[in-house]
């Protein structure tokens, strides 16, 4: 669960890129500094930050990459701030790509695995304005408050209807997944299908209304159950274009 930005600096700057990275546990300013490459696959950059004593420390490495499908440049980073190593990508936003600027958005490296949901508790509540939801999801391993925000980039049927956001300690929004409006083939009732990125894999759950809740503002979150309805495109779960 990470978010952030990177901006390309002037050619004379010591750091090639500067930016910030956020999670639910930290907000850190980072720099990418060129390092000597020992082979084609060795890192292109050192990722550095300043610790609480004011000392610059190396917290990871980064590689310049080109997307196989899109042909667009992105930066792959492996970082450890003392909580265990994690991977993120810095990709160009649609606006930056069109403007040919040096702006990148940091997103989690999309997981290839589906996490077993196990015993899940949670609720979603519709907000009074802005077509949004507020909710939480919890089990014995995590407890997450989040918002569902309408997806302004939706242009195709398979694109998510909402993005799922949490907040960093400083209140920076972090996108951790996507949600789709769906309709049950069996009952004809509307529900929401959620795909949430966690460090242990992608978690899929549904938000449904029972007889007592139906027509109200509250949805109960339950583990995802395979059925015959249209499945969301999991590969677009954290897609910026979607």
C-alpha positions in Angstrom: 0.0 0.0 0.0 2.1 2.8 -1.3 1.7 6.1 -3.2 4.0 9.0 -4.2 5.4 11.1 -6.9 8.8 11.5 -8.7 9.9 14.5 -10.7 12.9 14.6 -13.0 15.4 17.3 -11.9 17.6 19.6 -14.0 20.6 18.0 -15.6 22.9 19.8 -13.2 21.2 18.5 -10.0 23.0 15.9 -7.9 19.9 13.7 -7.8 18.3 12.7 -11.1 14.8 12.4 -9.6 13.3 13.7 -6.4 9.9 12.9 -4.8 8.0 11.5 -1.9 6.7 8.1 -1.0 3.8 7.4 1.4 2.3 4.4 3.1 -0.1 4.0 6.1 3.1 4.0 8.3 5.4 6.7 6.9 5.8 9.8 4.6 9.4 10.1 3.2 11.2 12.4 0.8 13.4 10.4 -1.6 16.1 11.1 -4.2 17.4 8.9 -7.0 21.1 9.3 -7.6 23.0 7.8 -10.5 25.3 4.9 -9.6 28.0 3.0 -11.5 26.5 0.1 -13.4 28.4 -3.2 -13.1 26.2 -5.1 -15.6 23.2 -4.6 -17.8 20.9 -5.7 -14.9 22.6 -3.8 -12.1 20.6 -0.8 -10.7 20.7 2.6 -12.4 20.1 4.6 -9.3 20.6 4.6 -5.5 17.5 5.6 -3.6 18.4 7.9 -0.7 16.6 9.7 2.1 17.4 11.7 5.2 16.9 10.1 8.6 15.7 11.7 11.8 19.3 12.7 12.6 19.6 14.6 9.4 22.0 12.1 7.8 21.5 11.0 4.2 21.2 7.2 4.0 20.7 4.7 1.1 17.3 3.0 1.4 17.2 1.1 -1.9 18.0 0.9 -5.6 16.1 1.6 -8.8 16.1 0.6 -12.5 15.0 2.5 -15.6 12.6 0.3 -17.5 10.4 0.3 -20.6 6.9 -1.2 -20.5 6.6 -4.3 -22.8 3.0 -3.5 -23.8 3.0 0.3 -23.7 6.6 1.2 -24.6 6.4 3.9 -22.0 9.3 4.5 -19.6 8.9 3.7 -15.9 11.2 3.2 -12.9 11.3 0.1 -10.8 12.4 0.6 -7.2 13.2 -1.8 -4.3 13.2 0.0 -1.0 13.7 -0.9 2.7 13.0 1.8 5.4 13.4 -0.7 8.3 10.0 -2.5 7.8 11.2 -5.1 5.3 11.9 -4.7 1.6 9.1 -3.7 -0.8 8.8 -3.0 -4.5 7.1 -0.1 -6.2 7.0 1.3 -9.7 7.1 4.9 -10.8 5.0 5.4 -13.9 4.1 8.4 -16.0 0.6 9.7 -15.5 -1.6 10.3 -18.5 -1.2 14.1 -18.2 2.6 13.9 -17.9 2.9 11.5 -20.9 0.9 13.9 -23.0 2.9 16.9 -21.8 6.2 15.0 -22.3 7.2 16.1 -18.8 9.3 14.3 -16.2 6.4 13.6 -13.8 5.9 10.1 -12.4 3.4 8.5 -10.0 4.5 5.8 -7.6 2.2 2.8 -7.4 2.6 -0.6 -5.7 4.0 -3.4 -7.9 0.8 -5.3 -8.7 0.7 -8.7 -7.1 0.3 -11.9 -9.2 -1.3 -13.8 -6.3 -4.7 -13.8 -4.8 -4.7 -13.7 -1.0 -7.1 -16.0 0.8 -9.6 -13.8 2.5 -10.4 -16.1 5.4 -12.7 -14.6 8.1 -13.4 -11.0 7.1 -15.5 -8.2 8.7 -16.3 -4.9 7.2 -18.8 -2.3 6.1 -19.3 0.3 3.4 -21.5 3.3 3.9 -22.7 5.6 1.0 -21.7 9.3 1.5 -24.2 12.0 1.0 -22.3 13.6 -1.9 -19.7 13.0 -4.6 -20.8 9.4 -5.3 -18.4 8.1 -2.7 -18.3 5.4 0.0 -16.5 5.2 3.4 -15.8 1.9 5.0 -13.5 -0.5 6.8 -12.3 -4.1 6.3 -10.6 -6.1 9.1 -9.5 -9.6 10.1 -7.0 -10.8 12.7 -4.0 -9.6 10.7 -5.1 -6.1 9.5 -7.6 -3.3 10.1 -8.1 -0.8 7.2 -10.2 2.3 6.9 -10.7 3.4 3.3 -12.8 5.4 0.9 -14.3 4.5 -2.5 -13.9 7.5 -4.9 -15.5 7.6 -8.3 -13.1 6.7 -11.1 -12.9 9.7 -13.4 -10.7 7.7 -15.9 -13.3 5.1 -16.7 -13.7 4.8 -20.5 -14.4 1.1 -21.0 -16.9 -1.4 -19.4 -14.1 -3.4 -17.7 -12.5 -0.4 -16.1 -13.3 0.0 -12.4 -16.1 2.3 -11.2 -14.2 3.3 -8.1 -10.6 3.6 -6.8 -10.0 2.5 -3.2 -7.9 4.9 -1.2 -6.4 5.0 2.3 -4.4 7.8 4.0 -0.8 8.1 5.1 0.0 9.5 8.5 0.1 13.0 7.0 -3.2 12.4 5.2 -1.8 11.7 1.8 -4.3 9.6 -0.3 -2.9 6.2 -1.3 -4.6 4.1 -3.9 -4.7 0.5 -2.8 -7.2 -1.1 -5.2 -10.3 -0.8 -7.3 -14.1 -1.5 -7.1 -16.7 -2.4 -9.7 -20.5 -2.1 -9.5 -22.1 -5.5 -10.3 -25.5 -7.2 -10.4 -26.2 -10.7 -9.0 -27.5 -13.1 -11.7 -29.4 -15.0 -9.0 -31.2 -12.2 -7.2 -30.8 -9.2 -9.5 -29.5 -7.1 -6.6 -26.7 -4.6 -7.0 -23.4 -5.1 -5.1 -19.8 -4.0 -5.2 -16.8 -6.2 -6.1 -13.6 -5.0 -4.5 -9.9 -5.8 -5.3 -7.5 -4.6 -2.6 -3.7 -4.8 -2.9 -2.0 -5.9 0.3 1.6 -6.9 1.0 0.5 -10.5 1.0 -1.3 -10.4 -2.3 -4.6 -9.2 -3.9 -7.6 -9.5 -1.6 -11.0 -9.9 -3.3 -14.2 -9.2 -1.4 -17.8 -8.3 -2.1 -20.0 -5.6 -0.5 -23.6 -6.7 -0.4 -26.9 -5.7 1.3 -29.0 -8.3 3.2 -32.8 -8.0 3.6 -32.5 -5.6 6.5 -30.0 -3.4 4.8 -31.6 -3.3 1.4 -32.5 0.2 0.2 -30.3 1.8 2.9 -26.8 3.3 3.0 -24.9 0.3 4.5 -23.3 -2.7 2.7 -21.7 -5.6 4.5 -18.3 -6.8 3.2 -18.0 -10.6 2.8 -15.4 -12.9 1.3 -15.5 -13.2 -2.5 -17.4 -16.2 -3.8 -16.9 -17.5 -7.4 -20.1 -17.2 -9.4 -21.3 -16.8 -12.9 -21.4 -13.0 -13.0 -19.0 -10.9 -15.0 -15.6 -10.9 -13.4 -13.7 -7.6 -13.1 -10.4 -7.5 -15.0 -8.0 -8.1 -12.1 -5.0 -7.0 -14.2 -6.5 -3.5 -14.2 -6.9 -3.4 -10.4 -4.3 -0.7 -10.0 -4.2 0.7 -13.5 -3.7 4.4 -13.7 -5.5 4.5 -17.1 -8.5 2.8 -15.5 
